[in-house]
Amino acid sequence: MRLRSSVDKNGQGETTSEEEVKSEDGSHLHILRQRIEEDRKRKRSLWSKTFGWVGDLQFKYNITLGLYMLDPWERWVFNFAALLIFTLVGISAYTQLQFLWNMFL
């Protein structure tokens, strides 16, 4: 799962001083926890949540299949071929089920 940094509506990130960067245990986990908590408190619209969810699905799809290392045109060809194969399998399954339904009724 990706973690987004805290960014305001103008696209400007929050600046932190060196004192804020160093936490009690010397790691940067304190700032990460703080940003996650701020993101949870921020109200997001349903539209924004949906686009975030679709973006996360696309990210997982690209990482799982290794498409992130392909050029955009290679990724397009792969996605087109996969969509074509799934469409043809779906049409074939539909016609076979229709044939079996008519044969037994």
PyMOL commands that set and color helices and strands:
alter all, ss='L'
color gray80, all
select helices_A, chain A and resi 18-21+29-41+46-65+67-69+72-104
alter helices_A, ss='H'
color red, helices_A
deselect
rebuild
show_as cartoon
